[in-house]
Amino acid sequence: MISYEDYRQETRKVFDWMRLLAPKIILFSVVLGAITRIILALISPESINTGFIGWIEVFGLGILNDACFAILSLAPAFAIYIFLNDVKYKKGLGWLIIIILTAATAYSFYPENFFSSYAPLVTNLAKIVTSTLLVGFCIKFFVPQIRNAWRVLTLTLVEFCYVLVGIVNVLCESMYWHKFGVRYNFIAVDRLFYSESALRAVLDAYPVIPLAIALTLIAIFVTWKMFRKYSIGESSNMGFSNMMAMLVLYAMLGFGSLKWLDFSSRKISNTSAAATQLQENGIWNLIEAYKSGKLEYYRFYPAIPTMQAQKTAEELLAKGLNAPDSTAAIPKNIVLITLESINHEYIDEGLCPFLESLAKESLYFKNMFASGPSMSKGIDALTLCTPPTPGRSIAFKFKKKVPAGLPTIGKALQASGYATAFIYGGNGRRSNLRRYFSTNGYEMIEKRDFQDISFENSMGACDDDTYEEVLEYADKRANLGKPFLAHVLTLSSHSPYSYPSSRLIEKDERKEAVKYTDAALYRFFTAASQKPWFSNTIFVVVSDRGSEKSNENGPQLEYFHIPALIYSPGFIAPAENDKLCSQIDLMPTLLSMLHIRPEDNFYGRNILADDFEERAYISNFLQLGYLKDSTLIVLQPMCEITAFRIDGGEQIEVTDSDSVLQKETQALYQCASGLFE
């Protein structure tokens, strides 16, 4: 009879891979989570004041949170598990799969396929994935002898990847906690997804290659120790019913885990903020930070006493109001055209001849700067007229529930009898646009509402189609005899930079997409000029954003300089205004022209007022900049402040910045950050 020890030494055949993998990965994650908490507690920059029961809670809840996240993380492994069974190599089914994969691969190389409307990276990835799946399946189908080794290699790599990610995360979380005193939050999101230069700086600061080699070797050893006694070459050949039972079980556990993590991260807190952070799961925090787009202002940015901040902000905002109280409003229609990603450099390079000619017939703001690096930040600036806040846009932060009656430009106009609409050729769910506008009294017109679409890509309908909807909306509203605001957001100059091929000869280049955007704008103005409502309409044209190009020190001004103009023949005389101003000032300036009182929460001011104080708010997702008197003050996370002298085209860091200007910057951003919390 074989002894227990001899049995332990034998290699065991595994027919159901998930029954082997899932418990081991969950246990591995729980152990790593406990190790991580011990490390974080030891290197914490502040003492963690929690008693014995508090520590039991930290590690008890921590184990539960880590186990739940580990269950969710097994989703990719389950996707692989579904296709492990050898039944797919039977002749009839096997040939059917080959035909399907061949068709999919051929389609991925077809010039006008679905993926061609996306960025080249997506198109090439589709070709690689479909080709790899086809070649791999054919090899296994026609050479049965290789199937066992192929399965062993694939599943071993999956096991290794789970182990490697877990080990790398321990190191990353420890380094992040040491620098910021918290587990992953929006700062980590910014470094991973938004700021290429910030991520590069982090990589340059550490010996990445030696660390990568060391961590890989550790992961290889741990994977070998965990799975060395198991033969997985026959995995998942236990039948369809067994697979379905596992999937049902996983679906139940996954749903429960998701609900628990959502509840735990929002409702369960310790008496110590640091202890609360310790009991949570770091990667789940990263996902939550990405979803919410929030970063706590008072925790991460330099603050001054609240009363002092409010007094300073009130004094600064008292200038440039010029808001009439008694003069009757002028009921002009407004078409606000927000151009996607059109930087001032495109004007300088001659890529927008129509926009350049239109500027000469308009009130043109030569020195306007965008508030932020994203479309949604531009929406904040043009609708709420407030400085940018840390993290993603205010509109996006209300993703779960948008308060009705936000103090928007639309609300100010609605109080004067205007109909308001937001017209967008894409999916209104993007950046929460549908919920944000529809909740606040705007009629939402998006791609799904368009009557006719002549061309669309992965972003949505082309600019020509969007302008057709604008013309139709304006016709209907004008016939009702009610002034209207049509806020339009274009998207043809957004990646993948594709547009109707009949319009221009060349395509697939960003500059060519910019040319198309300008040409579509010309066609719109040509068509609008034939309409009866044209003479009673004010056209506002402005870019939605600056560039995402920033470095660790802060936003680079040259990438935030945007075109902005107000055009209304017979009502607004053509002129060039060279005052330094912000994107948040554009619509309050227009309201003053129309004798419409702005909302009290607006930080934007009338650029044309005699007492308008020249300044601009400029930010990326983390760094909050305030430009005034050739000095850029930047509020940084971790309560740091940097300053730059603007000398011609250069942005030079200085150490002796104006302390009064620093206090102004702190006061304005500090007060603005609390407006929509």
Secondary structure, 3 states (H helix, E strand, C coil): CCCHHHHHHCCEECCCHHHHHHHHHHHHHHHHHHHHHHHHHHHCCCCCCCCHHHHHHHHHHHHHHHHHHHHHHCHHHHHHHHCCCHHHHCHHHHHHHHHHHHHHHHHHHCCCCHHHHCCHHHHHHHHHHHHHHHHHHHHHHHCHHHHHHHHHHHHHHHHHHHHHHHHHHHHHHHHHHHHHCCCCCHHHHHHHHHCHHHHHHHHHHCCHHHHHHHHHHHHHHHHHHHHCCEECCCCCCCCHHHHHHHHHHHHHHHHHHHHHHHHHHHHCCCCCHHHHHHHCCHHHHHHHHHHHCCCCHHHHCCCCCHHHHHHHHHHHHCCCCCCCCCCCCCCCEEEEEEECCCCHHHHHCCCCHHHHHHHHCCEEECCEECCCCCHHHHHHHHHCCCCCCCCCCHHHHCCCCCCCCCCCHHHHHHCCCCEEEEEECECCCHHHHHHHHHHCCCEEECHHHCCCCCCECCCEECHHHHHHHHHHHHHHHHHCCCCEEEEEECCCCCCCCCCCCCCCCCCCCHHHHHHHHHHHHHHHHHHHCCCCCHHHEEEEEEECCCCCCEECCEECHHHCECCEEEECCCCCCCEEECCCEEHHHHHHHHHHHCCCCCCCCCCCCCCCCCCCCCCEEEECCCCEEEEECCEEEEEECCCEEEEEEEECCEEEEECCCCHHHHHHHHHHHHHHHCCCC
